Amino acid sequence: MKKLSFTLALILLVSLAFAQSIKPYIAIVKTEKAKYKGILQRVDSVKVVLNHDGTLIPVLLNEIKTVQIRAVKKDFKGINLIKVGDEDPDQYHIDERGKSVDKFGRAAPDLEDYAATTFFSVIFTAIGNAFALPIHAINPNVARFKFSNKEAKPVNELSYYSIYYQANPNTLAELKQLKAISGSFKP
């Protein structure tokens, strides 16, 4: 029993050490009347506060039907499949025949080869980015919460994703919850 408690406490401490950075999450809140989308700022016992382009949007908990949590993705950076012009200028030297060759004896590309490589580089890079952009645009849910009148509302679980909770975690409550869970565990 002591080993389990120690292990859970160690896991909590390690997770707190790695969780020092605040990670914003996008929340999509659906109500009977509207749909709101923004960064999840704060969750309290009455409302959920979203930040949409600098505007704080409060949504009452009793009006919420579902909440979807998604990670904020970085902007798409294109890929370069065939690199052109990255050769080292000192890579080629003039041999005894007067031709420019590399250290393995291969001839340096002339203007026609360089133009063909550039053309195919542009074509293949455009095709590769056309396939990569829709795949990058996929942003699955990290979590999904349903709010109904019959069941207890998942306010505590939702608050874990808010910026306010990440900046000010309630570690005492979490330790008490871990202690309660470990106390009910029978090996």
MIKOLMI-883011 format. One record per residue (C-alpha): residue number from 1; residue in one letter; y, x, z. Coordinates in nm, 3 decimals, decimal comma. Example, Ala and Ser with C-alpha at 12.3 -4.5 7.8 and 13.67 -1.06 7.14 Angstrom:
<sites>
nr / rest / y / x / z
1 / A / -0,450 / 1,230 / 0,780 $
2 / S / -0,106 / 1,367 / 0,714 $
</sites>
This chain:
<sites>
nr / rest / y / x / z
1 / M / 0,000 / 0,000 / 0,000 $
2 / K / 0,236 / 0,285 / 0,082 $
3 / K / 0,153 / 0,451 / -0,249 $
4 / L / 0,243 / 0,135 / -0,440 $
5 / S / 0,573 / 0,094 / -0,255 $
6 / F / 0,654 / 0,461 / -0,308 $
7 / T / 0,568 / 0,434 / -0,678 $
8 / L / 0,783 / 0,124 / -0,724 $
9 / A / 1,074 / 0,285 / -0,540 $
10 / L / 1,037 / 0,599 / -0,752 $
11 / I / 1,033 / 0,393 / -1,072 $
12 / L / 1,346 / 0,209 / -0,957 $
13 / L / 1,527 / 0,535 / -0,880 $
14 / V / 1,432 / 0,689 / -1,214 $
15 / S / 1,539 / 0,374 / -1,399 $
16 / L / 1,870 / 0,376 / -1,213 $
17 / A / 1,923 / 0,740 / -1,306 $
18 / F / 1,863 / 0,666 / -1,673 $
19 / A / 2,056 / 0,339 / -1,661 $
20 / Q / 2,387 / 0,494 / -1,558 $
21 / S / 2,526 / 0,439 / -1,905 $
22 / I / 2,639 / 0,086 / -1,981 $
23 / K / 2,479 / -0,067 / -2,287 $
24 / P / 2,653 / -0,373 / -2,434 $
25 / Y / 2,442 / -0,661 / -2,561 $
26 / I / 2,533 / -0,935 / -2,807 $
27 / A / 2,477 / -1,283 / -2,670 $
28 / I / 2,440 / -1,589 / -2,893 $
29 / V / 2,498 / -1,894 / -2,675 $
30 / K / 2,409 / -2,238 / -2,812 $
31 / T / 2,541 / -2,554 / -2,648 $
32 / E / 2,529 / -2,919 / -2,747 $
33 / K / 2,868 / -2,890 / -2,916 $
34 / A / 2,902 / -2,534 / -3,046 $
35 / K / 2,757 / -2,187 / -3,090 $
36 / Y / 2,931 / -1,882 / -2,940 $
37 / K / 2,866 / -1,517 / -3,019 $
38 / G / 3,003 / -1,210 / -2,844 $
39 / I / 2,939 / -0,924 / -2,605 $
40 / L / 2,794 / -1,049 / -2,275 $
41 / Q / 3,059 / -0,958 / -2,017 $
42 / R / 2,962 / -1,144 / -1,701 $
43 / V / 2,726 / -1,408 / -1,567 $
44 / D / 2,794 / -1,595 / -1,244 $
45 / S / 2,669 / -1,916 / -1,085 $
46 / V / 2,900 / -2,137 / -1,292 $
47 / K / 2,965 / -1,975 / -1,629 $
48 / V / 2,880 / -1,707 / -1,882 $
49 / V / 3,171 / -1,499 / -2,014 $
50 / L / 3,155 / -1,356 / -2,366 $
51 / N / 3,391 / -1,106 / -2,528 $
52 / H / 3,453 / -1,190 / -2,893 $
53 / D / 3,699 / -0,944 / -3,055 $
54 / G / 3,895 / -0,899 / -2,732 $
55 / T / 3,903 / -1,271 / -2,646 $
56 / L / 3,708 / -1,380 / -2,338 $
57 / I / 3,514 / -1,702 / -2,392 $
58 / P / 3,382 / -1,879 / -2,080 $
59 / V / 3,083 / -2,111 / -2,133 $
60 / L / 2,965 / -2,335 / -1,849 $
61 / L / 2,600 / -2,292 / -1,750 $
62 / N / 2,529 / -2,666 / -1,741 $
63 / E / 2,629 / -2,695 / -2,111 $
64 / I / 2,405 / -2,409 / -2,235 $
65 / K / 2,082 / -2,489 / -2,422 $
66 / T / 1,968 / -2,139 / -2,526 $
67 / V / 2,088 / -1,780 / -2,505 $
68 / Q / 1,968 / -1,505 / -2,736 $
69 / I / 2,029 / -1,141 / -2,640 $
70 / R / 2,046 / -0,875 / -2,911 $
71 / A / 2,122 / -0,504 / -2,902 $
72 / V / 2,443 / -0,380 / -3,061 $
73 / K / 2,350 / -0,179 / -3,369 $
74 / K / 2,538 / 0,117 / -3,510 $
75 / D / 2,695 / 0,094 / -3,852 $
76 / F / 2,474 / 0,171 / -4,151 $
77 / K / 2,504 / 0,521 / -4,289 $
78 / G / 2,369 / 0,567 / -4,637 $
79 / I / 2,088 / 0,806 / -4,710 $
80 / N / 2,102 / 1,087 / -4,965 $
81 / L / 1,765 / 1,128 / -5,137 $
82 / I / 1,839 / 1,411 / -5,380 $
83 / K / 2,096 / 1,662 / -5,266 $
84 / V / 2,320 / 1,814 / -5,530 $
85 / G / 2,546 / 2,114 / -5,481 $
86 / D / 2,388 / 2,232 / -5,156 $
87 / E / 2,262 / 2,559 / -5,300 $
88 / D / 2,366 / 2,883 / -5,141 $
89 / P / 2,609 / 3,065 / -5,375 $
90 / D / 2,441 / 3,397 / -5,289 $
91 / Q / 2,100 / 3,252 / -5,381 $
92 / Y / 2,126 / 3,366 / -5,746 $
93 / H / 2,174 / 3,717 / -5,880 $
94 / I / 2,191 / 3,869 / -6,228 $
95 / D / 1,866 / 4,030 / -6,342 $
96 / E / 1,817 / 4,315 / -6,594 $
97 / R / 1,828 / 4,068 / -6,889 $
98 / G / 2,170 / 3,942 / -6,780 $
99 / K / 2,046 / 3,599 / -6,665 $
100 / S / 2,119 / 3,441 / -6,329 $
101 / V / 1,792 / 3,400 / -6,133 $
102 / D / 1,689 / 3,331 / -5,774 $
103 / K / 1,476 / 3,564 / -5,562 $
104 / F / 1,155 / 3,419 / -5,715 $
105 / G / 1,270 / 3,482 / -6,074 $
106 / R / 1,348 / 3,119 / -6,162 $
107 / A / 1,651 / 3,068 / -6,383 $
108 / A / 1,961 / 2,913 / -6,231 $
109 / P / 2,031 / 2,558 / -6,348 $
110 / D / 2,272 / 2,532 / -6,636 $
111 / L / 2,532 / 2,259 / -6,684 $
112 / E / 2,283 / 2,023 / -6,852 $
113 / D / 2,031 / 2,053 / -6,566 $
114 / Y / 2,303 / 2,013 / -6,306 $
115 / A / 2,437 / 1,697 / -6,480 $
116 / A / 2,087 / 1,547 / -6,503 $
117 / T / 2,019 / 1,618 / -6,135 $
118 / T / 2,352 / 1,462 / -6,039 $
119 / F / 2,280 / 1,151 / -6,250 $
120 / F / 1,934 / 1,099 / -6,099 $
121 / S / 2,068 / 1,171 / -5,751 $
122 / V / 2,321 / 0,890 / -5,784 $
123 / I / 2,063 / 0,646 / -5,924 $
124 / F / 1,791 / 0,717 / -5,666 $
125 / T / 2,039 / 0,722 / -5,376 $
126 / A / 2,176 / 0,382 / -5,481 $
127 / I / 1,824 / 0,237 / -5,509 $
128 / G / 1,721 / 0,385 / -5,172 $
129 / N / 2,031 / 0,248 / -5,000 $
130 / A / 1,978 / -0,093 / -5,163 $
131 / F / 1,636 / -0,107 / -4,995 $
132 / A / 1,747 / 0,046 / -4,663 $
133 / L / 2,052 / -0,176 / -4,599 $
134 / P / 1,864 / -0,509 / -4,559 $
135 / I / 1,608 / -0,342 / -4,334 $
136 / H / 1,887 / -0,201 / -4,117 $
137 / A / 2,054 / -0,543 / -4,101 $
138 / I / 1,755 / -0,693 / -3,918 $
139 / N / 1,849 / -0,731 / -3,551 $
140 / P / 1,571 / -0,897 / -3,350 $
141 / N / 1,619 / -1,058 / -3,012 $
142 / V / 1,577 / -0,841 / -2,704 $
143 / A / 1,541 / -1,152 / -2,489 $
144 / R / 1,567 / -1,531 / -2,523 $
145 / F / 1,648 / -1,775 / -2,245 $
146 / K / 1,611 / -2,153 / -2,249 $
147 / F / 1,819 / -2,356 / -2,009 $
148 / S / 1,685 / -2,697 / -1,915 $
149 / N / 1,765 / -2,940 / -1,637 $
150 / K / 1,405 / -2,956 / -1,510 $
151 / E / 1,341 / -2,586 / -1,450 $
152 / A / 1,534 / -2,325 / -1,259 $
153 / K / 1,797 / -2,165 / -1,478 $
154 / P / 1,732 / -1,795 / -1,558 $
155 / V / 2,076 / -1,680 / -1,440 $
156 / N / 1,951 / -1,366 / -1,262 $
157 / E / 1,750 / -1,245 / -1,560 $
158 / L / 2,040 / -1,314 / -1,795 $
159 / S / 2,285 / -1,126 / -1,573 $
160 / Y / 2,083 / -0,802 / -1,614 $
161 / Y / 2,215 / -0,779 / -1,972 $
162 / S / 2,583 / -0,827 / -1,877 $
163 / I / 2,828 / -0,538 / -1,871 $
164 / Y / 2,949 / -0,638 / -1,523 $
165 / Y / 2,598 / -0,619 / -1,373 $
166 / Q / 2,526 / -0,285 / -1,542 $
167 / A / 2,846 / -0,142 / -1,396 $
168 / N / 2,783 / -0,297 / -1,050 $
169 / P / 2,406 / -0,339 / -0,998 $
170 / N / 2,282 / -0,520 / -0,688 $
171 / T / 2,025 / -0,260 / -0,585 $
172 / L / 1,964 / -0,405 / -0,238 $
173 / A / 1,858 / -0,740 / -0,384 $
174 / E / 1,633 / -0,564 / -0,635 $
175 / L / 1,470 / -0,354 / -0,363 $
176 / K / 1,406 / -0,668 / -0,155 $
177 / Q / 1,253 / -0,834 / -0,460 $
178 / L / 1,030 / -0,528 / -0,524 $
179 / K / 0,926 / -0,528 / -0,158 $
180 / A / 0,833 / -0,897 / -0,179 $
181 / I / 0,632 / -0,836 / -0,495 $
182 / S / 0,452 / -0,534 / -0,348 $
183 / G / 0,381 / -0,726 / -0,027 $
184 / S / 0,199 / -0,998 / -0,217 $
185 / F / -0,006 / -0,743 / -0,415 $
186 / K / -0,371 / -0,717 / -0,310 $
187 / P / -0,559 / -0,417 / -0,457 $
</sites>
